[in-house]
Amino acid sequence: MRKLMNKAKMELVKTVVKGKMVLAGNSGEGMVDSAVKILISIVIGALLLAGLYALFGDVILFSSLRNHDRDCYA
């Protein structure tokens, strides 16, 4: 009877220790951090591109296309 009680006690201790390890584990922490970093970089890149486009206007994107079209169809 004593061996049975000791075995049950050890199994209970193992279960409690495994539960604490699962709750204390932070194995998925890096994925959340990486996702936040990627989203922040996308937002900053979009703001930078919008700022450059507002600053320079048509000079960057469409001036060469418009000149080419005017030369071809004029």
C-alpha positions as CSV (number, residue, x, y, z in Angstrom):
1,M,0.0,0.0,0.0
2,R,2.9,2.3,0.8
3,K,4.5,1.8,-2.6
4,L,1.2,2.6,-4.3
5,M,0.9,5.8,-2.4
6,N,4.5,6.8,-3.2
7,K,3.9,6.1,-6.9
8,A,0.7,8.1,-7.0
9,K,2.5,11.0,-5.2
10,M,5.4,10.9,-7.7
11,E,3.0,10.9,-10.6
12,L,1.1,13.9,-9.1
13,V,4.4,15.8,-8.6
14,K,5.4,15.0,-12.3
15,T,2.1,16.3,-13.5
16,V,2.4,19.5,-11.5
17,V,6.0,20.1,-12.7
18,K,5.0,19.5,-16.4
19,G,2.1,21.9,-15.9
20,K,4.4,24.6,-14.5
21,M,6.8,24.1,-17.4
22,V,4.0,24.5,-19.9
23,L,2.7,27.7,-18.3
24,A,6.2,29.2,-17.9
25,G,7.3,28.3,-21.4
26,N,7.6,31.1,-23.9
27,S,8.3,29.2,-27.1
28,G,5.9,31.2,-29.3
29,E,7.2,34.6,-28.1
30,G,9.5,35.1,-31.1
31,M,6.8,34.8,-33.7
32,V,4.7,37.6,-32.2
33,D,7.7,39.9,-32.0
34,S,8.6,39.1,-35.6
35,A,5.1,39.8,-36.9
36,V,5.0,43.1,-35.0
37,K,8.4,44.2,-36.5
38,I,7.3,43.3,-40.0
39,L,4.0,45.3,-39.7
40,I,5.9,48.3,-38.3
41,S,8.4,48.2,-41.1
42,I,5.6,48.0,-43.7
43,V,3.8,51.0,-42.2
44,I,7.0,53.1,-42.0
45,G,7.9,52.2,-45.6
46,A,4.4,53.2,-46.8
47,L,4.6,56.5,-44.9
48,L,8.1,57.2,-46.3
49,L,6.9,56.4,-49.9
50,A,3.8,58.6,-49.5
51,G,6.0,61.4,-48.1
52,L,8.4,61.2,-51.1
53,Y,5.5,61.1,-53.5
54,A,3.9,64.1,-51.9
55,L,7.2,65.9,-51.9
56,F,8.2,65.3,-55.5
57,G,4.8,64.8,-57.0
58,D,4.8,63.8,-60.7
59,V,8.6,64.1,-61.1
60,I,9.4,60.6,-59.9
61,L,6.7,58.3,-61.2
62,F,5.0,59.7,-64.3
63,S,7.1,62.4,-66.0
64,S,9.0,60.0,-68.2
65,L,5.9,58.1,-69.2
66,R,4.1,61.3,-70.1
67,N,7.0,62.5,-72.2
68,H,7.2,59.2,-74.0
69,D,3.5,59.2,-74.7
70,R,3.6,62.7,-76.0
71,D,6.5,61.9,-78.3
72,C,4.8,58.8,-79.7
73,Y,1.3,60.2,-80.3
74,A,2.0,63.9,-81.1
